[in-house]
Amino acid sequence: MKRRITIWTVCFVALLAWTGSAFAQTATPAAMKTIKLPNGNEVFDISGEWDVLTENYGELAQFGTYPNVAQITIRESDSSFQAIRMKDNPQPGRKAGTLIMVCEI
């Protein structure tokens, strides 16, 4: 009798696990956040911290390639974004908190 209860319990747990995995695979992906600009365009919100790999070439090749972290902020008022360094770079004058990039959208 005890063996029969154990077998039924194992079957029931296996059925629950199988049902849970079937529903997990059919889950819909999360919606992407977007921002509406003053000119009417809608763009993806990429604000946040991003890993950056800087590769120097030409006159700056002596500094090589190095990783960094950039804090990206989208400014809706003038439809632009900027990226700020979060770590110091090996190049002189490239300290944490300075701009890496400023772009128009």
C-alpha positions in Angstrom: 0.0 0.0 0.0 2.8 2.4 0.9 4.6 1.7 -2.4 1.4 2.4 -4.4 1.0 5.8 -2.6 4.6 6.7 -3.4 4.2 5.8 -7.1 1.1 8.0 -7.4 2.8 10.8 -5.6 5.8 10.7 -8.0 3.4 10.6 -11.0 1.5 13.6 -9.6 4.6 15.6 -9.1 5.9 14.7 -12.6 2.6 15.9 -14.1 2.8 19.2 -12.2 6.4 19.7 -13.4 5.5 19.0 -17.0 2.5 21.3 -16.9 4.6 24.1 -15.4 7.3 23.8 -18.0 4.7 23.8 -20.8 3.2 27.1 -19.6 6.7 28.6 -19.1 7.6 28.1 -22.7 4.5 29.8 -24.0 5.1 33.0 -21.9 5.1 36.2 -24.0 8.2 38.4 -24.0 8.1 41.7 -22.1 7.2 44.8 -24.1 10.1 47.1 -25.0 10.0 50.6 -23.5 9.7 53.4 -25.9 9.9 57.2 -25.8 7.9 59.6 -27.9 10.1 62.6 -29.1 8.8 66.1 -29.7 9.0 65.6 -33.5 6.6 62.7 -33.3 9.1 59.9 -33.7 9.0 57.0 -31.2 12.4 55.4 -30.2 13.4 52.6 -27.9 14.4 53.7 -24.4 18.1 52.6 -24.1 18.7 54.6 -20.9 20.7 52.8 -18.2 24.2 51.4 -17.7 25.8 49.6 -20.7 29.1 47.7 -21.0 31.4 49.4 -23.5 34.5 48.1 -25.2 36.7 50.9 -26.5 39.1 50.0 -29.3 41.7 52.7 -30.1 43.4 52.8 -33.5 45.5 55.3 -35.5 47.3 57.9 -33.2 45.5 56.4 -30.1 46.5 52.8 -30.8 49.1 53.0 -28.0 46.2 52.9 -25.5 44.9 49.6 -26.8 41.5 48.2 -26.2 39.8 48.3 -22.8 36.3 47.8 -21.2 34.3 50.5 -19.5 30.7 51.2 -18.4 28.6 54.0 -19.8 25.5 55.6 -18.3 23.2 56.4 -21.3 20.6 59.1 -20.9 18.0 60.1 -23.5 16.9 63.7 -23.4 13.5 64.1 -24.9 13.6 67.9 -24.9 16.2 68.1 -27.7 16.0 64.6 -29.1 19.5 63.6 -28.2 21.3 61.1 -26.0 24.6 61.2 -24.1 26.8 58.5 -22.6 29.0 59.2 -19.5 32.0 57.1 -18.5 31.6 55.3 -15.2 35.3 54.3 -14.9 38.6 56.0 -15.6 40.2 55.3 -18.9 44.0 54.8 -19.5 44.1 57.9 -21.8 44.9 61.1 -20.1 41.9 63.4 -19.4 39.4 60.6 -19.7 38.2 60.4 -16.1 35.0 58.9 -14.8 32.0 61.2 -15.2 33.1 62.7 -18.5 31.2 62.3 -21.8 32.0 59.4 -24.1 29.4 60.3 -26.7 26.7 62.9 -27.5 24.3 62.1 -30.4 21.2 63.5 -32.1 18.3 61.1 -32.6 
